[in-house]
Each structure stands twice: as structure tokens, then as C-alpha cells.
Amino acid sequence: MFKKCLLLTSLASILFAGNVKMNLNAKYGATNFHTIGAQKYADLVKKYTNGSVDITVHSGSSLVKGNPLKAVKDGTVAMTDMFIPFTAGGGKVFGISALPFIATSYEDAYKLYQISKPAYKKTAKKWNQKLLYSVTWPASGFYSNKKMESIEDFKGVKTRTYDKNSADFVNNAGGNAVALPWGEVYSALRTDMVDSVITSSSSGKDGKFWEVLTDYTKINYAYPLQAVTINLDYWNSLTKVQQEAMLKAASEIEKIQWEAVKLEDEESIKMMAENGMKISETSEKLKKQLDEIALKMLDEYLSDANKEIKNIFEEYRK
């Protein structure tokens, strides 16, 4: 009850003469691809609402240290971005985009997202928030101190993974998955707590992995999503015109960022190579071996999935 009163007081304070000020918590640093996208979104919202909705983006998780779903649900922060597969409370639905080798291209990833979007929106609504837009990360690859040429190269590796799916994948491949917050990955690599990482080219660039690892194998493991949501109480307090402007901006930034991510991928790989990291494509032998693991994981994932999730994959395979 106390939290609800605080939220109502907060809402009253920002809704003066129709003008709204809101904070958006961005998980990653100011130069990160998704944070830049969030700032572009805030700029578009301000433009399309003629300045009546003013969103301030706070990078580096400076407003939310814990669960972003809970923070937005409670109104601790009006808006946030979140790495969907890693977000506690999203259940099986939020794990869809991080299943290995389901999507094998940006076109596949976008198709899967469009089919999954109603389920994402439904899950967000359960947590008292509205999904505004979502954009993929560059495809996840494998960082290590050797080129990954066959499944045997995964034996015994200590790999930092980003969710249950990636952890299961590494363990099934014969390695040892290690759960670590992003902020601890670089130091863990330096101290040999881990010796490899599954993540995107963008994250490898931001993390300067060439300083601690030698190789990046483009296994195209998955295309996980980053989403931006808004608390429903804040959303419902907006005028219809403001809501429509925010949705227009969301639709535009989503399209822009889904195209921009391809360039981000290319530029990140180029920067890593220029700094001495060896970049390798995945061999046909390794692809076949990893696909076998992926099929087994998908069967396990779907074995206790509800009809809504099963229908998503039936539609995706058409």
C-alpha cells in the first residue's frame, strides 16, 4: 500500500500541465548499441509529442541494480531496457530468442520475434508493464584462446554464459558453464576463473576481449533480444495522443535498430580483428555437431511448454 501511494505521488508530480518527465534505466554503458538506441527513442518521443513527454536515459544500470521486471512493476523506475533471456520472471517465453541455432540469420531472428511478440507482450502485462519495442543483439559467438573446430574443443572449457539455455548448451557440449554478472567477466578472464565466453560481437568489442583472449569463432549461437518496457500506471496516465506518439517512435526505432544491428556486428568484428583477435567461421563439422545438441535442447524445452509456446514454433517452421 505504501509503495502504491508513493507511485501515485510520483505520477502526480510528473503530470503537471500535460507534461511528463520519465526516467529510462539502460542496462549497459552509454556507448552500447542498445543504450544508443534507447536515447534515439527518447529523442523521437520528445519530437513526436512536441516536448510533452521527456524521457531521460540513465546508462549502466544506474537506476536498477536488481530485477528490471520487478523495478518497473513496482514503479521504482518508469521505464527500463532488459536483456530478455536473462530476466527473472519471464519464464519459458523469455527464453525463446536464446535457444541455440533456432534462428540462423537476422531475417530468421526477426521472423521469430514477430511470431513471439504477442507472448512477450502478455508476459510483460502480467508484470504491470507494456512492451514498447525489442531489438536483437548481434549473433552470439564463442570467445576463447583457440579456434573452435569440433565438439572436442569444448571439453573442459570454463565458459561464462548468459542464461539457462547457454549454460545447458555449454554443459551438453562437454564444458563447464559459469554464471557471472557482466561487470565481472573481464576480471574473471584475467584471473582464469573462466577461459571463454558466449556473447555477441558487440559485447566482445565493448569488453575489449582482445586484451584477454585470442579467438572469436562465429558459431551464430543465438540472436537474443533486448526489450524496452514502461510501467502500465505511467502508460495509462498519458493522453491518447502521447501514447500514439510513443508507439510511433517505438515502431520506427525498432525498424532502425534491426537494420543498424547488422552494421554494428560488422564494425565490432572489424574492430576486434584490427586489435589482433583471430576471427573464424564455423566449420561444417562443428555446425553439424552443435545442431545435434540444439535439437536435443529444443525437444527438452518443448516437452513441458504450454500450447502458446508450441504454437510459436509450429508457426515459425512453416
N, C-alpha and C positions, 0 to 999 in steps of 0.2 A: 504494500500500500504506500509506504514511504517513497519507494522508487517511482511509483506511478505519479505521485504528487510532484516529485522533482522533475519528471519528464514533462508533465503538463505545464509546470512553471517555466521550464526551458522553452517549450513550444510557444508559450505566450510571449516570452521575451524576444523571440526572433520574428514574430509575425506582427510587426508594427507597420501600419500603413501599407500592408500588402507586400512589404519587402522581407525577404527571407535570407538569413545567413546560416550556412551549414558547414560542418567540418567533414572531410572525407579522409579516413585513415588509409594510407597506402602502405602495403606491407614492405616494399623494397625501397632502395635508395632513390634519390631524385633523378639520377641518370638512367635508371632502369627503364626498359622498354614499356612496361605496363604502367609505371608511375607517370611517364611522359604522356601515355595515352589518357590517364585519368586527368591530368592537367589540361589536355586538349579538350576533354569532355567538359570540364568545368568552364573553360573559355567559351565553348559553344553554348552551354546552358545560359551563361551570362548574356551572350549575344542574342539568343532567341527569346529570352524573357525580358529583353530591354533593361537588363540590370536588376530586375526584381528578385532573381534568385542568384545569390553569390556563394559559390562553393569554394572553400579553402582546402587545398590538398596538403596533407601532412605526411611526408615520406618517412621511411624507415621504421614503420610500426610505432611511431612516437605517441600515438593516442591509444593503441590497443596492443597489449603485450600477450594477452591470452587468446581465448577462442573468439574469432571475429563474429561468428553467427550469434553467440550469446551477447556480445557487446552491442550489436545492432538491435537484437531482440529487446534488450533492456533499455535501449535509448541512451546507453553510455556514450555512444557516438552515433550521429545521424546516418552516416554512410561509411562504407568500407569497401576495399577490394579484398579478395581472398583467393588463395590457391585451392580450387575446389576439391581435388582428391585428398588433400591433407586436412580438410576442415572437419573437425569432430562434430557430429550431429547430422551430417549429410547422408549417412548410411550408405547403402549399396548404390543408390542413384549417383551420388557424388563421385563414386569410383569409376564410372563408365569411361571417362576420357583417358584414364590412366591404365586401362587394360592393355597388355602388351600386344603390339602388332595387329590390332584390330583395324586401326587407321594406318595406312602406309603412305599417305600424301596429305598435303594441306587440303586438297579437294575432298578426300575421304573424311578428314577431321571435321571439315565444315558441314558435310552431309550428316555425320553422326551427331554433331552439335544441334543442328536444326531438328532432327528427329527426337533428340533427348530434351530439348528446351522446355516443353511443357512439364516434364517430370522435374526439371531443375526449378522451374517457377513454383510448382506445387510444394516442393520441399522448402524453398525459401519462405513461402507463405506460412507454413507451419511454424516457422521461426519469426513470425511477425515482420516480414520484410518482403520487398519487391525486387526481383532480379531486373536490373536495368540493361546490362549487356555483359557479354563474355567473349574473351579472345584467347586463342591458343598460344601456348609457348612454342618457340621453335622445337622441332622434334628432339626428344631426349636421346642423347648418345652416351657412350661409355668412355670415361676418362681413367687412364691407368698409366703404368710405366712400361707398357708393352702393347703391341698391336694385337687385338683380339682376333685370332684366325679360326679358332674352333672352340667347341664347348669345353675342351680340356683346359683352355686358358683361363676359364672361370674357377677352376678348382682351387679352393683355399683363399680366394681374394677376400679382402675386408672392404666391403663397399657401402658407402653412405647412400641410403635410399630415401625416397621422399614420401612413401605411403605404404600401405599394406601390400598392394599389388606389386610394387617394385621390390619390396622385401621378399615376397614369396618367389618372385622371378629369380632373384639372385640366389636364394637358398636352393631352389629347384635346379639351378644351373651348377650347383656344387660349391658356391661361395658362401660367405657369411655376411648377412645384411646387418648394418649398424644404423640405428636411428639417432640422428643428431640434428639440432637446430641449425639453420643455415649459417648463422653467425659463428658457429664453432667449427665449420668444415675446414677452413683453411688451416687453422692451427692443428686440427686433428690429422691433416695430411702431413704437416711438418713434423709431427711427433710420431708418425706411423701408427696412430690409433686406427686409421683407415688408410688403404693404399689405392683406392679407386672411388669413383663417384658416378652415379647415373643422374644426369641432368642435361639441360639444354645448352646449346652453343652460347646463348645469351648469358646464361649464368656462369659458364666457363670463362667468358670474356670479363664479366663483372668481377669474378672471383680471382682473376689473374692466375688461373691454374697452371699456366706455362712455367710459373715460378716453382711449382712443387711436383708437377707430373710431366711426362714426356709425350704421351699419345692420346689422341681422340679418335675413337672408332665410331663411325656414323651408323650405328645399328638401327636408328629410327625406331626406338623402343615404343614411344607413345607421343601423343600430342595433347598433353594435359591442359586444362582450361584455368584461366584466371577470370573471376567474375567481379562485378561491382553491384552492390545492393544498397537499398535505402530502407530505413525503418518505416513501417506502414503508418504509424501515427504521424510521423513527419510528412509522409507522402499524402495522406488523406487531408492534412491541414493546408495543402497547396490548392490554389484555384485550378479549375479545369484547364485554363489557358496555360498556366505554369506547368501542369502535368504533361500536356501535349507537347510543349516546348522541350521538356526534359526527355520525353520519349523520342522526339525527332532527333535530338542531339545524340541520344544513345544509339539509335539506328545508324546514324551517319558515322559515329566514331567506331562502331563495331565493324562496319564495312571497310573503313580506312585502315584500322589496325589489323584486320585479317589479311589485307594486302601488304601492309608495312612489315608484318612479321617475316615474310619471305626475304625481304631485303635485310632485315635485322639478322636473320640466320646467315645469309651470305657474308655480311660485313663482319659478324662475330667470328666466323670460321677464318676469314681472311686475316683478321687481327691476330688470332691465335697462331696462325701459320707464320705470320710476319715476326712473331715473338719466339719462334723456334719450336712450336708444338707440331708434331707429326700428325697429319690428318689422313685417315684411311677410310675407304669404303668397306662395306661388309661383304665378305666372300659368299659365294653361293652355298658353300658347305656350311658356313656358320648360320646363314639365313634359314636353311632347312632345319638345322638342329634347334635353333631358337623358336622357330614356328611350332615345333613339336611340343615344346614347353608351354607356349602360348595357348595352343589348343586345349591342352590339359587344364590350364588355369581357367580358360573360358568355360569349359564344361563344369568345373567346380563352382565357379561364380554363379552360373545359371541354375545349378542344381537346387538351390533354395531361394531363387529370385522370385518375386511376385509376377503376376501376369503383365503388369505395366512395363517392367524391365524386359521381360521376354519378348514382348511385342516390339520394343525398340530395336532389338537385334534382328527380329524377323523382317521388319521394315528396312533396316539398314542393308540386309543381304539381298534385297530384291534388285 
